Amino acid sequence: KGGGKGGEAKAAGSKAAGLTQAERQEEREEVKVLWANPPPQVLKKAEVPGYSAEREKLSLRGHLIKGGVQPYLDTPFDLDVTLGVKQQARKLLPLLRQALQKAGEAGGLPPVHLQTVCSGTDAPAIALSIASKALAAEGVHLQVRHEMSCEKEPFKQAYIARNFPGVPVFSDVVELAERAAAGKGQAGAAMATTSFGGERAIPDAAPGELKVLIAGTSCKDFSARKRATGVKLDIEDGGTSGETFLATVDYLFAAEHDLLLLENVITAPWAKMAGFITGRARLVDVFSSIQSSAKSQGAKKVDSTKAGVIGETLLELEDGGRLVVSQVFPQHGLRLGAALRATFTKKGGEVSIDAATLAPLKLKRGGTVELVKLCGALGLSQDDKSATLVFEMPVQYHATFMAVDTKKYGLPQTRSRKYLLAWKAGTYGGLDEATVAASWKKLVQSLETTLDHPVEAFLLPDSSDRIRRFRDVLRSPIAQRLAAEQWGGDLYTTNRNANTRYFLGFRNCIHMLPERDHTNKSVNDAAELGANMDINARPLTRWGPQAPPKLLSPYWMQDVCGFWSQHSLDHAEIKAIKNAEAGGGFVSPNPPA
């Protein structure tokens, strides 16, 4: 059958692909054996907690059954998504009752005036609503008034508007902060642009309400994945993460909230962010450089010789002897316009900044001094971890932060984040900063719980009508053309994928090259010079520099994986390798019997 020109061409094609016909046949036989004897699952479906055969039947056929059946019943599991929040609310009951007893209140808590910025899906508003209902059933009444959201993404704006009717959705936190600051002290409420293009008054809390701001500012520039792109940014670097954080803090000061809860990735510059809010900036944090690329490349360098590039933080002497931050180096994280009030060290305590303190600098009105020289003149050392600059702030806040992980709070997902709590001075009466910080962290840790549902309980079954329709769309000619464009070109160097530089040189393996040239060294050069990774070292998805993913089995979801990023495909490869290392099958963690 292989004779003639056609057979020669076929053989040549096989060689070009790197496999002989015998090897291809052997591969096909391996796939047949794999799918004739599929690896065992961790648990049979009926053994998974919460599984219901009747519910599975309805979930598959709910869109066909008329009368009395909720369409698109999501999963075959009896899942109460509100259960985790209710359990946490009940855990807080003894503490809340004790607080109410001491305050002499009759079962009532101060109403919560809730505002959110970078709102996303406004999960805090949903959770607080569920918690208030759970507490009311126990005789403790908590009023939560969701008064405002602020979100830039149109599809998220639509979600908030649809699910929170009547709640104004402002479109830009930067404009919101500017308008709120400009309207402070003026007659009438400040106005800001909504997601619908009109303007509405920025709401304010009524007397007696607890004014709470919750923010999930952009995390892209602070993310650990940015280290490999060479563009990981700090607070003042002008990126989206820094811009949204600065605007959120400006809005916090303008509106004078009682509490701020801020969420972001673990790798964000948290110490600088806390210092930016409180006005207490430790020198060890101010002069620390955020790492912007592979560890071997060291800290980010700023070319101060370029026009418009700020190379140093400057403080200017104004009337009245106030020393004010007039220019901020991107990595220092100090508030522009803030006046230096004092310095602090563990040994010497707090020392006020006055004319006598600044005398050695011989500054005249309008004169400036570099931050490094100022610290030297004030006897502050970067090696002293307690050395702190204390600035005057528009509103005095205290702050603390801690790391949390989603899987410790009832959801089957590893999502490590940090949360920062800032509270206005006096919010907690006479309690000192350290007591409030320790109590909050202890309280958050006390809310940890076990996982009540497996990840399957949150997923639609493969045979669901919605899944089928979605996969039909992915198989359409338009979708296939988009997939081809996504995987076009060299995936390490010229591909349109947003993370192209992240994958250049086999992900950070390029740093193992004798010459670390990220632009001129090709992928093949990297392999030859010791990038320590085979160019086709992905047996599960088999994607490479010039090859789109082609899964090991034709029964897998090729249509879905064709739209995955390289990052997601590599996660699947890593999982398969871990399964194999554990002694199980390539696609199952179960070791053989």
CORGI-V659774 format. One record per residue. N is the residue number from 1. RES is the residue in one letter. PHI is phi in whole degrees, 0 to 359 (* if undefined). D_CENTER is the distance of its C-alpha to the mean C-alpha in whole Angstrom. Layout:
BEGIN
n:N res:RES phi:PHI d_center:D_CENTER
n:N res:RES phi:PHI d_center:D_CENTER
END
This chain:
BEGIN
n:1 res:K phi:* d_center:58
n:2 res:G phi:270 d_center:56
n:3 res:G phi:285 d_center:59
n:4 res:G phi:81 d_center:60
n:5 res:K phi:294 d_center:57
n:6 res:G phi:297 d_center:55
n:7 res:G phi:295 d_center:55
n:8 res:E phi:295 d_center:54
n:9 res:A phi:296 d_center:52
n:10 res:K phi:296 d_center:50
n:11 res:A phi:296 d_center:50
n:12 res:A phi:296 d_center:49
n:13 res:G phi:297 d_center:46
n:14 res:S phi:295 d_center:45
n:15 res:K phi:295 d_center:46
n:16 res:A phi:298 d_center:44
n:17 res:A phi:281 d_center:41
n:18 res:G phi:92 d_center:42
n:19 res:L phi:230 d_center:43
n:20 res:T phi:279 d_center:47
n:21 res:Q phi:296 d_center:48
n:22 res:A phi:295 d_center:49
n:23 res:E phi:293 d_center:45
n:24 res:R phi:295 d_center:44
n:25 res:Q phi:296 d_center:46
n:26 res:E phi:297 d_center:45
n:27 res:E phi:296 d_center:41
n:28 res:R phi:297 d_center:42
n:29 res:E phi:294 d_center:44
n:30 res:E phi:298 d_center:41
n:31 res:V phi:295 d_center:39
n:32 res:K phi:299 d_center:42
n:33 res:V phi:296 d_center:42
n:34 res:L phi:301 d_center:38
n:35 res:W phi:272 d_center:38
n:36 res:A phi:283 d_center:42
n:37 res:N phi:232 d_center:41
n:38 res:P phi:298 d_center:37
n:39 res:P phi:295 d_center:35
n:40 res:P phi:293 d_center:35
n:41 res:Q phi:279 d_center:32
n:42 res:V phi:298 d_center:31
n:43 res:L phi:221 d_center:32
n:44 res:K phi:293 d_center:34
n:45 res:K phi:305 d_center:33
n:46 res:A phi:293 d_center:35
n:47 res:E phi:270 d_center:35
n:48 res:V phi:285 d_center:31
n:49 res:P phi:304 d_center:31
n:50 res:G phi:90 d_center:31
n:51 res:Y phi:289 d_center:32
n:52 res:S phi:223 d_center:35
n:53 res:A phi:297 d_center:37
n:54 res:E phi:295 d_center:38
n:55 res:R phi:293 d_center:34
n:56 res:E phi:296 d_center:34
n:57 res:K phi:300 d_center:37
n:58 res:L phi:292 d_center:36
n:59 res:S phi:293 d_center:32
n:60 res:L phi:277 d_center:34
n:61 res:R phi:243 d_center:37
n:62 res:G phi:301 d_center:35
n:63 res:H phi:284 d_center:36
n:64 res:L phi:257 d_center:39
n:65 res:I phi:273 d_center:40
n:66 res:K phi:259 d_center:42
n:67 res:G phi:84 d_center:42
n:68 res:G phi:81 d_center:40
n:69 res:V phi:245 d_center:37
n:70 res:Q phi:292 d_center:34
n:71 res:P phi:292 d_center:33
n:72 res:Y phi:55 d_center:30
n:73 res:L phi:299 d_center:30
n:74 res:D phi:291 d_center:26
n:75 res:T phi:226 d_center:27
n:76 res:P phi:280 d_center:30
n:77 res:F phi:245 d_center:29
n:78 res:D phi:279 d_center:30
n:79 res:L phi:249 d_center:26
n:80 res:D phi:254 d_center:26
n:81 res:V phi:291 d_center:22
n:82 res:T phi:271 d_center:23
n:83 res:L phi:299 d_center:25
n:84 res:G phi:298 d_center:22
n:85 res:V phi:295 d_center:21
n:86 res:K phi:298 d_center:25
n:87 res:Q phi:297 d_center:25
n:88 res:Q phi:294 d_center:23
n:89 res:A phi:298 d_center:25
n:90 res:R phi:292 d_center:28
n:91 res:K phi:297 d_center:27
n:92 res:L phi:278 d_center:27
n:93 res:L phi:305 d_center:31
n:94 res:P phi:302 d_center:33
n:95 res:L phi:294 d_center:31
n:96 res:L phi:295 d_center:31
n:97 res:R phi:295 d_center:34
n:98 res:Q phi:295 d_center:35
n:99 res:A phi:295 d_center:34
n:100 res:L phi:294 d_center:36
n:101 res:Q phi:295 d_center:39
n:102 res:K phi:293 d_center:39
n:103 res:A phi:277 d_center:38
n:104 res:G phi:76 d_center:41
n:105 res:E phi:276 d_center:39
n:106 res:A phi:261 d_center:40
n:107 res:G phi:75 d_center:37
n:108 res:G phi:239 d_center:35
n:109 res:L phi:249 d_center:32
n:110 res:P phi:299 d_center:31
n:111 res:P phi:302 d_center:29
n:112 res:V phi:264 d_center:26
n:113 res:H phi:267 d_center:25
n:114 res:L phi:261 d_center:21
n:115 res:Q phi:234 d_center:20
n:116 res:T phi:230 d_center:16
n:117 res:V phi:231 d_center:14
n:118 res:C phi:50 d_center:11
n:119 res:S phi:288 d_center:13
n:120 res:G phi:63 d_center:11
n:121 res:T phi:259 d_center:14
n:122 res:D phi:54 d_center:15
n:123 res:A phi:302 d_center:14
n:124 res:P phi:301 d_center:15
n:125 res:A phi:295 d_center:19
n:126 res:I phi:295 d_center:19
n:127 res:A phi:296 d_center:19
n:128 res:L phi:293 d_center:21
n:129 res:S phi:295 d_center:24
n:130 res:I phi:296 d_center:24
n:131 res:A phi:296 d_center:24
n:132 res:S phi:295 d_center:27
n:133 res:K phi:292 d_center:29
n:134 res:A phi:295 d_center:29
n:135 res:L phi:291 d_center:30
n:136 res:A phi:298 d_center:33
n:137 res:A phi:294 d_center:34
n:138 res:E phi:259 d_center:35
n:139 res:G phi:90 d_center:36
n:140 res:V phi:248 d_center:33
n:141 res:H phi:256 d_center:33
n:142 res:L phi:233 d_center:29
n:143 res:Q phi:271 d_center:29
n:144 res:V phi:243 d_center:26
n:145 res:R phi:249 d_center:26
n:146 res:H phi:281 d_center:23
n:147 res:E phi:260 d_center:24
n:148 res:M phi:195 d_center:22
n:149 res:S phi:230 d_center:18
n:150 res:C phi:216 d_center:17
n:151 res:E phi:211 d_center:15
n:152 res:K phi:266 d_center:16
n:153 res:E phi:289 d_center:15
n:154 res:P phi:301 d_center:19
n:155 res:F phi:290 d_center:18
n:156 res:K phi:284 d_center:16
n:157 res:Q phi:302 d_center:19
n:158 res:A phi:297 d_center:21
n:159 res:Y phi:298 d_center:19
n:160 res:I phi:295 d_center:19
n:161 res:A phi:298 d_center:23
n:162 res:R phi:285 d_center:24
n:163 res:N phi:263 d_center:23
n:164 res:F phi:231 d_center:23
n:165 res:P phi:299 d_center:27
n:166 res:G phi:92 d_center:28
n:167 res:V phi:276 d_center:25
n:168 res:P phi:295 d_center:24
n:169 res:V phi:245 d_center:21
n:170 res:F phi:277 d_center:21
n:171 res:S phi:262 d_center:20
n:172 res:D phi:210 d_center:19
n:173 res:V phi:292 d_center:17
n:174 res:V phi:294 d_center:19
n:175 res:E phi:295 d_center:23
n:176 res:L phi:303 d_center:22
n:177 res:A phi:295 d_center:22
n:178 res:E phi:296 d_center:25
n:179 res:R phi:293 d_center:27
n:180 res:A phi:295 d_center:26
n:181 res:A phi:293 d_center:27
n:182 res:A phi:293 d_center:30
n:183 res:G phi:271 d_center:32
n:184 res:K phi:294 d_center:31
n:185 res:G phi:84 d_center:35
n:186 res:Q phi:270 d_center:36
n:187 res:A phi:288 d_center:38
n:188 res:G phi:84 d_center:36
n:189 res:A phi:281 d_center:33
n:190 res:A phi:291 d_center:30
n:191 res:M phi:249 d_center:30
n:192 res:A phi:215 d_center:26
n:193 res:T phi:284 d_center:26
n:194 res:T phi:266 d_center:25
n:195 res:S phi:292 d_center:23
n:196 res:F phi:267 d_center:27
n:197 res:G phi:96 d_center:28
n:198 res:G phi:272 d_center:30
n:199 res:E phi:235 d_center:30
n:200 res:R phi:224 d_center:29
n:201 res:A phi:291 d_center:30
n:202 res:I phi:286 d_center:27
n:203 res:P phi:291 d_center:27
n:204 res:D phi:231 d_center:28
n:205 res:A phi:283 d_center:29
n:206 res:A phi:279 d_center:32
n:207 res:P phi:304 d_center:34
n:208 res:G phi:92 d_center:33
n:209 res:E phi:272 d_center:30
n:210 res:L phi:272 d_center:27
n:211 res:K phi:270 d_center:24
n:212 res:V phi:242 d_center:21
n:213 res:L phi:243 d_center:18
n:214 res:I phi:242 d_center:14
n:215 res:A phi:224 d_center:11
n:216 res:G phi:238 d_center:8
n:217 res:T phi:298 d_center:8
n:218 res:S phi:307 d_center:7
n:219 res:C phi:247 d_center:5
n:220 res:K phi:301 d_center:7
n:221 res:D phi:286 d_center:10
n:222 res:F phi:267 d_center:9
n:223 res:S phi:293 d_center:7
n:224 res:A phi:296 d_center:10
n:225 res:R phi:295 d_center:11
n:226 res:K phi:288 d_center:12
n:227 res:R phi:300 d_center:15
n:228 res:A phi:277 d_center:17
n:229 res:T phi:270 d_center:17
n:230 res:G phi:80 d_center:19
n:231 res:V phi:232 d_center:17
n:232 res:K phi:293 d_center:14
n:233 res:L phi:248 d_center:14
n:234 res:D phi:259 d_center:15
n:235 res:I phi:302 d_center:15
n:236 res:E phi:265 d_center:19
n:237 res:D phi:281 d_center:18
n:238 res:G phi:88 d_center:18
n:239 res:G phi:278 d_center:15
n:240 res:T phi:296 d_center:13
n:241 res:S phi:297 d_center:10
n:242 res:G phi:294 d_center:13
n:243 res:E phi:297 d_center:15
n:244 res:T phi:291 d_center:13
n:245 res:F phi:294 d_center:13
n:246 res:L phi:299 d_center:17
n:247 res:A phi:294 d_center:17
n:248 res:T phi:297 d_center:16
n:249 res:V phi:292 d_center:18
n:250 res:D phi:300 d_center:21
n:251 res:Y phi:292 d_center:21
n:252 res:L phi:302 d_center:21
n:253 res:F phi:290 d_center:24
n:254 res:A phi:291 d_center:25
n:255 res:A phi:268 d_center:25
n:256 res:E phi:54 d_center:25
n:257 res:H phi:292 d_center:23
n:258 res:D phi:284 d_center:24
n:259 res:L phi:225 d_center:21
n:260 res:L phi:233 d_center:17
n:261 res:L phi:241 d_center:14
n:262 res:L phi:242 d_center:11
n:263 res:E phi:243 d_center:8
n:264 res:N phi:195 d_center:5
n:265 res:V phi:291 d_center:5
n:266 res:I phi:298 d_center:8
n:267 res:T phi:277 d_center:10
n:268 res:A phi:295 d_center:9
n:269 res:P phi:284 d_center:13
n:270 res:W phi:297 d_center:13
n:271 res:A phi:297 d_center:17
n:272 res:K phi:294 d_center:17
n:273 res:M phi:296 d_center:15
n:274 res:A phi:296 d_center:17
n:275 res:G phi:296 d_center:20
n:276 res:F phi:295 d_center:20
n:277 res:I phi:278 d_center:20
n:278 res:T phi:273 d_center:23
n:279 res:G phi:84 d_center:25
n:280 res:R phi:249 d_center:25
n:281 res:A phi:248 d_center:24
n:282 res:R phi:288 d_center:25
n:283 res:L phi:299 d_center:27
n:284 res:V phi:297 d_center:25
n:285 res:D phi:275 d_center:22
n:286 res:V phi:300 d_center:23
n:287 res:F phi:265 d_center:25
n:288 res:S phi:279 d_center:22
n:289 res:S phi:258 d_center:21
n:290 res:I phi:287 d_center:17
n:291 res:Q phi:281 d_center:18
n:292 res:S phi:253 d_center:17
n:293 res:S phi:208 d_center:19
n:294 res:A phi:304 d_center:20
n:295 res:K phi:305 d_center:21
n:296 res:S phi:291 d_center:25
n:297 res:Q phi:271 d_center:25
n:298 res:G phi:77 d_center:24
n:299 res:A phi:284 d_center:22
n:300 res:K phi:292 d_center:22
n:301 res:K phi:250 d_center:25
n:302 res:V phi:247 d_center:26
n:303 res:D phi:277 d_center:29
n:304 res:S phi:283 d_center:31
n:305 res:T phi:278 d_center:34
n:306 res:K phi:287 d_center:32
n:307 res:A phi:297 d_center:33
n:308 res:G phi:84 d_center:31
n:309 res:V phi:270 d_center:28
n:310 res:I phi:274 d_center:28
n:311 res:G phi:257 d_center:29
n:312 res:E phi:203 d_center:30
n:313 res:T phi:275 d_center:29
n:314 res:L phi:241 d_center:32
n:315 res:L phi:238 d_center:34
n:316 res:E phi:247 d_center:36
n:317 res:L phi:275 d_center:39
n:318 res:E phi:255 d_center:40
n:319 res:D phi:301 d_center:43
n:320 res:G phi:85 d_center:43
n:321 res:G phi:78 d_center:42
n:322 res:R phi:280 d_center:38
n:323 res:L phi:259 d_center:36
n:324 res:V phi:246 d_center:33
n:325 res:V phi:292 d_center:30
n:326 res:S phi:253 d_center:31
n:327 res:Q phi:207 d_center:29
n:328 res:V phi:240 d_center:26
n:329 res:F phi:294 d_center:25
n:330 res:P phi:309 d_center:21
n:331 res:Q phi:267 d_center:20
n:332 res:H phi:276 d_center:22
n:333 res:G phi:66 d_center:20
n:334 res:L phi:260 d_center:23
n:335 res:R phi:276 d_center:24
n:336 res:L phi:297 d_center:26
n:337 res:G phi:91 d_center:29
n:338 res:A phi:284 d_center:29
n:339 res:A phi:265 d_center:32
n:340 res:L phi:287 d_center:33
n:341 res:R phi:262 d_center:34
n:342 res:A phi:197 d_center:35
n:343 res:T phi:237 d_center:34
n:344 res:F phi:219 d_center:33
n:345 res:T phi:223 d_center:34
n:346 res:K phi:297 d_center:35
n:347 res:K phi:281 d_center:38
n:348 res:G phi:259 d_center:39
n:349 res:G phi:74 d_center:37
n:350 res:E phi:269 d_center:36
n:351 res:V phi:239 d_center:38
n:352 res:S phi:289 d_center:39
n:353 res:I phi:269 d_center:39
n:354 res:D phi:219 d_center:42
n:355 res:A phi:300 d_center:45
n:356 res:A phi:293 d_center:46
n:357 res:T phi:295 d_center:43
n:358 res:L phi:271 d_center:42
n:359 res:A phi:306 d_center:46
n:360 res:P phi:300 d_center:46
n:361 res:L phi:281 d_center:43
n:362 res:K phi:55 d_center:46
n:363 res:L phi:275 d_center:44
n:364 res:K phi:257 d_center:46
n:365 res:R phi:303 d_center:44
n:366 res:G phi:92 d_center:42
n:367 res:G phi:285 d_center:41
n:368 res:T phi:237 d_center:38
n:369 res:V phi:221 d_center:37
n:370 res:E phi:289 d_center:34
n:371 res:L phi:301 d_center:32
n:372 res:V phi:299 d_center:33
n:373 res:K phi:292 d_center:37
n:374 res:L phi:298 d_center:36
n:375 res:C phi:299 d_center:35
n:376 res:G phi:296 d_center:38
n:377 res:A phi:293 d_center:40
n:378 res:L phi:272 d_center:39
n:379 res:G phi:75 d_center:39
n:380 res:L phi:262 d_center:35
n:381 res:S phi:250 d_center:34
n:382 res:Q phi:293 d_center:31
n:383 res:D phi:281 d_center:32
n:384 res:D phi:274 d_center:32
n:385 res:K phi:293 d_center:29
n:386 res:S phi:269 d_center:30
n:387 res:A phi:296 d_center:31
n:388 res:T phi:222 d_center:29
n:389 res:L phi:266 d_center:29
n:390 res:V phi:247 d_center:30
n:391 res:F phi:251 d_center:29
n:392 res:E phi:287 d_center:30
n:393 res:M phi:239 d_center:28
n:394 res:P phi:302 d_center:28
n:395 res:V phi:222 d_center:27
n:396 res:Q phi:274 d_center:27
n:397 res:Y phi:237 d_center:24
n:398 res:H phi:247 d_center:23
n:399 res:A phi:210 d_center:20
n:400 res:T phi:210 d_center:18
n:401 res:F phi:214 d_center:15
n:402 res:M phi:207 d_center:15
n:403 res:A phi:266 d_center:12
n:404 res:V phi:224 d_center:12
n:405 res:D phi:222 d_center:12
n:406 res:T phi:306 d_center:12
n:407 res:K phi:294 d_center:15
n:408 res:K phi:272 d_center:17
n:409 res:Y phi:234 d_center:17
n:410 res:G phi:95 d_center:19
n:411 res:L phi:243 d_center:17
n:412 res:P phi:282 d_center:17
n:413 res:Q phi:210 d_center:14
n:414 res:T phi:270 d_center:12
n:415 res:R phi:220 d_center:9
n:416 res:S phi:275 d_center:9
n:417 res:R phi:219 d_center:7
n:418 res:K phi:240 d_center:9
n:419 res:Y phi:238 d_center:11
n:420 res:L phi:245 d_center:13
n:421 res:L phi:253 d_center:17
n:422 res:A phi:241 d_center:19
n:423 res:W phi:227 d_center:22
n:424 res:K phi:291 d_center:25
n:425 res:A phi:305 d_center:28
n:426 res:G phi:96 d_center:31
n:427 res:T phi:300 d_center:28
n:428 res:Y phi:256 d_center:29
n:429 res:G phi:64 d_center:33
n:430 res:G phi:269 d_center:34
n:431 res:L phi:292 d_center:32
n:432 res:D phi:282 d_center:31
n:433 res:E phi:301 d_center:27
n:434 res:A phi:295 d_center:27
n:435 res:T phi:294 d_center:28
n:436 res:V phi:297 d_center:26
n:437 res:A phi:298 d_center:23
n:438 res:A phi:294 d_center:24
n:439 res:S phi:293 d_center:25
n:440 res:W phi:296 d_center:22
n:441 res:K phi:297 d_center:20
n:442 res:K phi:295 d_center:23
n:443 res:L phi:294 d_center:23
n:444 res:V phi:298 d_center:19
n:445 res:Q phi:295 d_center:20
n:446 res:S phi:291 d_center:23
n:447 res:L phi:274 d_center:21
n:448 res:E phi:299 d_center:20
n:449 res:T phi:214 d_center:22
n:450 res:T phi:277 d_center:23
n:451 res:L phi:277 d_center:22
n:452 res:D phi:268 d_center:25
n:453 res:H phi:226 d_center:24
n:454 res:P phi:285 d_center:23
n:455 res:V phi:297 d_center:21
n:456 res:E phi:299 d_center:24
n:457 res:A phi:292 d_center:24
n:458 res:F phi:258 d_center:21
n:459 res:L phi:247 d_center:22
n:460 res:L phi:286 d_center:25
n:461 res:P phi:292 d_center:28
n:462 res:D phi:303 d_center:29
n:463 res:S phi:271 d_center:32
n:464 res:S phi:299 d_center:30
n:465 res:D phi:299 d_center:32
n:466 res:R phi:293 d_center:28
n:467 res:I phi:296 d_center:27
n:468 res:R phi:300 d_center:31
n:469 res:R phi:295 d_center:30
n:470 res:F phi:295 d_center:27
n:471 res:R phi:290 d_center:28
n:472 res:D phi:298 d_center:31
n:473 res:V phi:296 d_center:29
n:474 res:L phi:295 d_center:28
n:475 res:R phi:273 d_center:31
n:476 res:S phi:292 d_center:33
n:477 res:P phi:302 d_center:34
n:478 res:I phi:296 d_center:32
n:479 res:A phi:296 d_center:29
n:480 res:Q phi:295 d_center:30
n:481 res:R phi:294 d_center:31
n:482 res:L phi:296 d_center:27
n:483 res:A phi:297 d_center:27
n:484 res:A phi:296 d_center:29
n:485 res:E phi:293 d_center:28
n:486 res:Q phi:297 d_center:25
n:487 res:W phi:260 d_center:26
n:488 res:G phi:281 d_center:29
n:489 res:G phi:80 d_center:30
n:490 res:D phi:282 d_center:29
n:491 res:L phi:292 d_center:26
n:492 res:Y phi:263 d_center:25
n:493 res:T phi:233 d_center:27
n:494 res:T phi:244 d_center:27
n:495 res:N phi:296 d_center:25
n:496 res:R phi:282 d_center:23
n:497 res:N phi:304 d_center:20
n:498 res:A phi:296 d_center:17
n:499 res:N phi:258 d_center:17
n:500 res:T phi:309 d_center:21
n:501 res:R phi:293 d_center:21
n:502 res:Y phi:293 d_center:18
n:503 res:F phi:261 d_center:21
n:504 res:L phi:300 d_center:24
n:505 res:G phi:72 d_center:26
n:506 res:F phi:54 d_center:25
n:507 res:R phi:61 d_center:21
n:508 res:N phi:295 d_center:22
n:509 res:C phi:294 d_center:25
n:510 res:I phi:301 d_center:27
n:511 res:H phi:290 d_center:27
n:512 res:M phi:275 d_center:30
n:513 res:L phi:290 d_center:32
n:514 res:P phi:302 d_center:35
n:515 res:E phi:244 d_center:34
n:516 res:R phi:272 d_center:30
n:517 res:D phi:257 d_center:31
n:518 res:H phi:281 d_center:28
n:519 res:T phi:251 d_center:29
n:520 res:N phi:260 d_center:33
n:521 res:K phi:278 d_center:32
n:522 res:S phi:281 d_center:32
n:523 res:V phi:298 d_center:31
n:524 res:N phi:296 d_center:34
n:525 res:D phi:299 d_center:35
n:526 res:A phi:298 d_center:32
n:527 res:A phi:295 d_center:33
n:528 res:E phi:290 d_center:37
n:529 res:L phi:270 d_center:36
n:530 res:G phi:109 d_center:34
n:531 res:A phi:289 d_center:30
n:532 res:N phi:68 d_center:31
n:533 res:M phi:207 d_center:30
n:534 res:D phi:293 d_center:32
n:535 res:I phi:292 d_center:31
n:536 res:N phi:239 d_center:32
n:537 res:A phi:265 d_center:30
n:538 res:R phi:230 d_center:28
n:539 res:P phi:290 d_center:31
n:540 res:L phi:279 d_center:29
n:541 res:T phi:259 d_center:27
n:542 res:R phi:55 d_center:30
n:543 res:W phi:265 d_center:28
n:544 res:G phi:212 d_center:29
n:545 res:P phi:305 d_center:29
n:546 res:Q phi:240 d_center:31
n:547 res:A phi:228 d_center:31
n:548 res:P phi:288 d_center:28
n:549 res:P phi:296 d_center:28
n:550 res:K phi:223 d_center:31
n:551 res:L phi:292 d_center:30
n:552 res:L phi:300 d_center:33
n:553 res:S phi:239 d_center:34
n:554 res:P phi:290 d_center:35
n:555 res:Y phi:275 d_center:34
n:556 res:W phi:280 d_center:30
n:557 res:M phi:278 d_center:28
n:558 res:Q phi:299 d_center:29
n:559 res:D phi:296 d_center:28
n:560 res:V phi:284 d_center:24
n:561 res:C phi:295 d_center:24
n:562 res:G phi:297 d_center:25
n:563 res:F phi:256 d_center:22
n:564 res:W phi:290 d_center:19
n:565 res:S phi:284 d_center:18
n:566 res:Q phi:301 d_center:19
n:567 res:H phi:299 d_center:16
n:568 res:S phi:292 d_center:17
n:569 res:L phi:297 d_center:20
n:570 res:D phi:291 d_center:20
n:571 res:H phi:299 d_center:18
n:572 res:A phi:296 d_center:21
n:573 res:E phi:298 d_center:24
n:574 res:I phi:297 d_center:22
n:575 res:K phi:298 d_center:23
n:576 res:A phi:297 d_center:26
n:577 res:I phi:294 d_center:27
n:578 res:K phi:297 d_center:26
n:579 res:N phi:299 d_center:28
n:580 res:A phi:295 d_center:31
n:581 res:E phi:297 d_center:31
n:582 res:A phi:284 d_center:31
n:583 res:G phi:91 d_center:34
n:584 res:G phi:262 d_center:33
n:585 res:G phi:285 d_center:33
n:586 res:F phi:294 d_center:31
n:587 res:V phi:243 d_center:29
n:588 res:S phi:224 d_center:30
n:589 res:P phi:282 d_center:29
n:590 res:N phi:286 d_center:32
n:591 res:P phi:290 d_center:35
n:592 res:P phi:296 d_center:38
n:593 res:A phi:291 d_center:41
END
